[in-house]
């Protein structure tokens, strides 16, 4: 009886869930497509950037619909049955029916997932990236167990590697460029800032060191969602419309000096759902400007579209074109290879 009564009541929840899932799929589908098949040119770079910005707004609405479907509406529908008039006399009957309905609600979707597992795996390949990001954030910020927190163990391994480089035989001359991608940029920036603050700067990083990050979630994810922990990243730059070569203010956060590095270069793709710009304003007319695709050995030019920096050139930001969160390391992003080559040559031949 309870199942029959609850069935129609849960139809609105199913509708809310379906609408929320559809909105999320439509919002992310073009970005996921570029994750699987990165564009060969930058012709649609600005369009992908604008789409992702709009998609974030749509995902907020989708999330609210999901909360309503999974939490609010079920509580409203179950309320009359959780406290019936003759609770003591009828508790056994109602409890048995309620358990039966909940079991049915879990068993039917589970059976569908198991039966269609192969097809769903292929369909959801492109959506694994965003899910992996959420798991990375959860693991990184976890504080338990207190004696062996994940972040502490990651830091210990990183610091151990730096110590090994400093004591290697034959010895390395020095580390000139530190390269990090995605969650690795958060780990590197956080560790370097801690070592600088504590006066534990490793011998392997003495001298001029450049940090080159790609797809960093420091501002877009961590600073926006955890402002108290990452206030050293967040800034409120005034909206601008025209690109100026030295548009980054000298005091705009995050500061390379806080991390103990001489130069910080940030690269991103216009459709990177994990992390895009660090220093550019959230409202400006050149966020997703990008140079046309070039030969891998064409000299890089800071005057090309997509480049911005501060007056001292301690911070440089580059939009490398269309695409999502991966494929920074293949032929679809020759700008990354060009920038890396430039940084290494500058450090080795200019600074010795």
C-alpha positions as CSV (number, residue, x, y, z in Angstrom):
1,X,0.0,0.0,0.0
2,X,2.8,2.4,0.9
3,X,4.6,1.7,-2.4
4,X,1.5,2.4,-4.4
5,X,0.9,5.6,-2.4
6,X,4.4,6.9,-2.7
7,X,4.8,6.2,-6.4
8,X,2.9,9.2,-7.8
9,X,4.4,11.4,-5.0
10,X,7.9,10.7,-6.3
11,X,7.2,11.5,-9.9
12,X,8.1,15.2,-9.4
13,X,11.4,14.1,-7.9
14,X,12.2,12.0,-10.9
15,X,11.3,14.9,-13.2
16,X,13.6,17.2,-11.2
17,X,16.4,14.7,-11.3
18,X,16.0,14.2,-15.1
19,X,15.9,17.9,-15.8
20,X,19.0,18.6,-13.6
21,X,21.0,15.8,-15.3
22,X,19.9,17.0,-18.8
23,X,21.0,20.5,-18.0
24,X,24.4,19.3,-16.7
25,X,24.9,17.1,-19.8
26,X,24.1,19.9,-22.2
27,X,26.3,22.3,-20.3
28,X,29.3,20.0,-20.3
29,X,28.9,18.1,-23.6
30,X,30.9,20.5,-25.9
31,X,33.7,20.7,-23.3
32,X,33.8,17.0,-22.9
33,X,33.9,16.6,-26.6
34,X,37.0,18.8,-26.8
35,X,38.5,16.7,-24.0
36,X,38.2,13.6,-26.1
37,X,38.9,15.2,-29.5
38,X,41.0,18.4,-29.0
39,X,40.4,21.0,-31.8
40,X,43.1,21.2,-34.4
41,X,42.9,25.0,-34.6
42,X,42.1,27.9,-32.3
43,X,39.2,29.2,-34.5
44,X,36.6,28.4,-31.8
45,X,38.8,29.4,-28.8
46,X,36.8,32.3,-27.6
47,X,33.5,30.5,-28.2
48,X,34.6,27.5,-26.1
49,X,35.7,29.9,-23.3
50,X,32.3,31.7,-23.3
51,X,30.4,28.4,-23.3
52,X,32.3,27.1,-20.3
53,X,31.7,30.4,-18.4
54,X,27.9,30.0,-19.1
55,X,28.1,26.3,-18.3
56,X,29.3,27.0,-14.7
57,X,26.1,29.1,-14.2
58,X,23.9,26.3,-15.6
59,X,25.6,23.8,-13.4
60,X,24.6,25.8,-10.3
61,X,21.0,25.5,-11.3
62,X,21.4,21.8,-12.1
63,X,22.9,21.2,-8.7
64,X,20.0,22.9,-7.0
65,X,17.5,20.7,-8.9
66,X,19.5,17.6,-7.8
67,X,19.3,18.7,-4.2
68,X,15.6,19.2,-4.5
69,X,15.1,15.8,-6.2
70,X,17.2,13.8,-3.8
71,X,16.6,15.6,-0.5
72,X,13.8,18.1,-0.3
73,X,11.1,16.4,-2.3
74,X,11.6,12.9,-0.8
75,X,11.4,14.3,2.7
76,X,8.1,16.1,1.8
77,X,6.7,12.9,0.2
78,X,7.7,10.6,3.1
79,X,6.6,12.9,5.9
80,X,3.0,11.7,6.1
81,X,4.1,8.0,6.2
82,X,7.0,8.5,8.7
83,X,4.6,9.5,11.5
84,X,1.2,7.8,10.9
85,X,-1.7,8.5,13.3
86,X,-1.4,5.2,15.2
87,X,2.4,4.9,15.1
88,X,2.8,2.4,17.9
89,X,0.2,0.0,16.6
90,X,1.1,0.3,12.9
91,X,4.8,0.8,13.1
92,X,5.6,-2.8,12.1
93,X,3.4,-2.6,8.9
94,X,4.6,0.8,7.9
95,X,8.3,0.0,8.6
96,X,8.1,-3.2,6.5
97,X,6.5,-1.4,3.6
98,X,8.9,1.5,3.9
99,X,11.9,-0.9,3.9
100,X,10.5,-2.7,0.9
101,X,10.0,0.6,-1.1
102,X,13.5,1.8,-0.2
103,X,14.9,-1.6,-1.3
104,X,13.0,-1.3,-4.6
105,X,14.3,2.3,-5.1
106,X,17.9,1.1,-4.7
107,X,17.6,-2.2,-6.5
108,X,16.1,-1.0,-9.8
109,X,18.7,1.7,-10.6
110,X,21.5,-0.7,-9.4
111,X,20.2,-3.4,-11.8
112,X,20.1,-1.0,-14.6
113,X,23.7,0.2,-14.0
114,X,25.0,-3.4,-13.9
115,X,23.1,-4.4,-17.0
116,X,24.3,-1.4,-19.0
117,X,27.7,-1.1,-17.5
118,X,29.6,-1.6,-20.7
119,X,27.7,1.0,-22.7
120,X,27.8,3.5,-19.8
121,X,31.6,3.1,-19.5
122,X,32.0,4.2,-23.2
123,X,29.5,7.0,-22.8
124,X,31.0,8.4,-19.6
125,X,34.7,8.3,-20.6
126,X,34.7,12.0,-21.2
127,X,33.0,12.8,-17.9
128,X,35.6,10.9,-15.8
129,X,37.8,14.0,-15.7
130,X,35.5,16.2,-13.7
131,X,34.7,13.3,-11.3
132,X,38.4,12.7,-10.8
133,X,38.9,16.3,-10.0
134,X,36.3,16.2,-7.2
135,X,38.0,13.1,-5.8
136,X,41.4,14.8,-5.9
137,X,40.1,17.8,-4.0
138,X,38.4,15.6,-1.4
139,X,41.6,13.5,-0.9
140,X,43.9,16.6,-0.8
141,X,41.9,18.5,1.8
142,X,41.2,15.4,4.0
143,X,42.7,15.9,7.5
144,X,42.3,12.4,8.9
145,X,44.0,10.3,10.0
146,X,45.9,13.1,11.8
147,X,49.2,11.2,11.9
148,X,49.1,10.3,8.2
149,X,46.9,12.9,6.3
150,X,47.2,12.6,2.5
151,X,48.5,16.1,2.0
152,X,51.3,15.6,4.5
153,X,52.4,12.4,2.8
154,X,52.4,14.1,-0.6
155,X,54.4,17.0,0.8
156,X,56.9,14.6,2.4
157,X,57.5,12.7,-0.9
158,X,57.9,16.0,-2.8
159,X,60.4,17.4,-0.3
160,X,62.2,14.1,-0.3
161,X,62.6,14.3,-4.0
162,X,64.0,17.8,-3.8
163,X,66.5,16.6,-1.1
164,X,67.5,13.7,-3.3
165,X,68.2,16.1,-6.2
166,X,70.4,18.2,-4.0
167,X,72.4,15.2,-2.8
168,X,72.6,13.4,-6.1
169,X,76.0,12.0,-7.3
170,X,77.0,13.2,-9.8
171,X,75.4,16.4,-8.6
172,X,72.9,18.5,-10.6
173,X,73.9,22.1,-11.3
174,X,70.5,23.4,-10.2
175,X,66.8,23.2,-10.9
176,X,65.8,26.0,-13.3
177,X,62.1,25.2,-14.1
178,X,59.5,23.4,-12.1
179,X,56.6,22.2,-14.3
180,X,53.2,21.3,-12.8
181,X,49.8,20.5,-14.1
182,X,46.3,20.4,-12.6
183,X,46.4,19.2,-8.9
184,X,50.1,19.2,-9.1
185,X,50.1,23.0,-9.3
186,X,48.2,23.2,-6.1
187,X,50.6,20.8,-4.4
188,X,53.6,22.6,-5.7
189,X,52.4,26.1,-4.9
190,X,51.2,25.1,-1.4
191,X,54.4,23.3,-0.5
192,X,56.7,26.0,-1.9
193,X,54.8,28.7,0.1
194,X,55.1,26.6,3.2
195,X,58.8,26.0,2.8
196,X,59.4,29.7,2.1
197,X,57.4,30.7,5.2
198,X,59.2,28.2,7.4
199,X,62.7,29.0,6.1
200,X,63.1,25.4,4.9
201,X,63.9,26.3,1.3
202,X,65.7,23.2,-0.2
203,X,69.2,23.5,-1.6
204,X,68.0,22.1,-5.0
205,X,65.9,25.3,-5.6
206,X,68.6,28.0,-4.8
207,X,69.0,30.7,-7.4
208,X,66.5,31.8,-10.0
209,X,63.7,29.2,-10.3
210,X,60.7,29.5,-12.7
211,X,57.4,27.8,-11.9
212,X,55.4,26.8,-15.1
213,X,51.9,25.7,-14.4
214,X,49.1,24.5,-16.6
215,X,45.4,24.0,-15.9
216,X,45.8,25.1,-12.3
217,X,42.6,25.1,-10.2
218,X,44.1,27.4,-7.6
219,X,41.8,30.4,-8.4
220,X,38.9,28.8,-10.2
221,X,38.3,26.0,-7.7
222,X,40.3,26.3,-4.5
223,X,40.3,30.1,-3.9
224,X,36.7,30.4,-5.0
225,X,35.3,27.5,-2.9
226,X,37.8,27.7,0.1
227,X,38.5,31.5,0.4
228,X,39.8,31.3,4.0
229,X,42.4,28.8,3.1
230,X,43.5,30.3,-0.2
231,X,43.1,34.1,0.3
232,X,46.7,34.4,-0.8
233,X,45.4,33.5,-4.3
234,X,42.2,35.5,-4.7
235,X,42.1,39.0,-6.1
236,X,39.3,41.3,-7.3
237,X,40.7,42.9,-10.4
238,X,38.6,45.6,-12.0
239,X,36.9,44.6,-15.3
240,X,38.8,45.6,-18.4
241,X,38.2,45.3,-22.2
242,X,41.5,45.9,-23.9
243,X,44.6,43.8,-23.7
244,X,47.7,45.6,-22.6
245,X,51.1,43.7,-22.5
246,X,51.6,44.7,-18.8
247,X,48.1,44.6,-17.6
248,X,48.9,42.6,-14.4
249,X,49.3,44.9,-11.5
250,X,52.5,44.4,-9.4
251,X,50.5,43.6,-6.2
252,X,47.9,41.3,-7.7
253,X,47.8,37.9,-6.1
254,X,49.1,35.3,-6.1
255,X,52.7,36.6,-5.9
256,X,55.7,34.5,-7.1
257,X,57.8,35.9,-4.2
258,X,55.5,34.2,-1.7
259,X,56.4,30.9,-3.2
260,X,60.1,31.6,-3.4
261,X,60.3,31.5,-7.2
262,X,61.6,34.2,-9.5
263,X,59.0,33.8,-12.3
264,X,55.6,32.2,-12.5
265,X,54.2,31.4,-15.9
266,X,50.6,30.2,-16.2
267,X,49.1,28.4,-19.3
268,X,45.5,27.4,-19.8
269,X,43.0,26.3,-22.4
270,X,39.8,28.3,-23.0
271,X,37.6,25.3,-22.1
272,X,39.6,24.0,-19.1
273,X,36.9,23.2,-16.6
274,X,39.5,22.8,-13.8
275,X,41.4,26.0,-14.0
276,X,41.9,28.9,-16.4
277,X,43.4,32.3,-15.6
278,X,45.1,33.3,-12.3
279,X,45.8,37.0,-12.7
280,X,43.4,38.2,-15.3
281,X,40.1,39.8,-14.2
282,X,37.0,37.6,-14.3
283,X,35.4,40.0,-16.6
284,X,37.6,41.2,-19.5
285,X,37.7,41.1,-23.2
286,X,40.8,39.0,-23.8
287,X,40.5,36.0,-21.4
288,X,40.4,33.5,-24.2
289,X,42.4,35.3,-26.9
290,X,45.0,32.8,-28.2
291,X,47.6,32.8,-30.9
292,X,47.0,30.8,-34.1
293,X,48.5,27.4,-34.1
294,X,52.1,27.6,-35.2
295,X,55.0,25.3,-36.1
296,X,56.5,23.8,-32.9
297,X,59.7,25.7,-33.6
298,X,58.4,29.1,-34.3
299,X,59.8,31.7,-31.8
300,X,57.3,32.7,-29.2
301,X,56.3,36.4,-29.1
302,X,54.8,38.0,-26.0
303,X,53.0,40.5,-28.2
304,X,50.8,37.8,-29.8
305,X,47.2,37.5,-28.6
306,X,46.7,35.6,-25.4
307,X,49.8,36.9,-23.6
308,X,49.8,39.1,-20.5
309,X,52.3,39.9,-17.8
310,X,53.3,42.4,-15.1
311,X,55.8,45.1,-15.7
312,X,58.7,43.2,-14.2
313,X,57.6,40.0,-16.1
314,X,57.7,38.0,-12.9
315,X,54.2,36.7,-13.8
316,X,53.1,35.7,-17.3
317,X,49.8,34.3,-18.4
318,X,49.1,32.5,-21.7
319,X,45.9,31.1,-23.2
320,X,47.2,28.3,-25.5
321,X,43.9,27.9,-27.3
322,X,40.9,25.7,-27.6
323,X,40.6,22.5,-25.6
324,X,39.8,21.2,-22.1
325,X,41.9,20.0,-19.2
326,X,44.1,17.5,-20.8
327,X,46.3,17.4,-24.0
328,X,48.7,20.1,-22.7
329,X,51.5,17.7,-23.6
330,X,50.8,16.7,-27.2
331,X,50.9,18.2,-30.7
332,X,47.6,20.1,-30.1
333,X,49.4,22.6,-27.8
334,X,52.8,23.5,-29.4
335,X,52.7,26.8,-27.4
336,X,53.5,24.7,-24.3
337,X,56.6,23.2,-25.9
338,X,57.7,26.7,-27.1
339,X,57.2,28.3,-23.7
340,X,59.1,25.4,-22.0
341,X,62.0,25.7,-24.4
342,X,62.1,29.5,-23.9
343,X,62.2,29.2,-20.1
344,X,64.9,26.7,-20.1
345,X,67.1,28.5,-22.6
346,X,66.6,31.8,-20.8
347,X,67.6,30.3,-17.4
348,X,70.6,28.4,-18.8
349,X,72.1,30.9,-21.2
350,X,71.2,34.2,-19.5
351,X,71.5,33.3,-15.8
352,X,74.1,30.6,-16.3
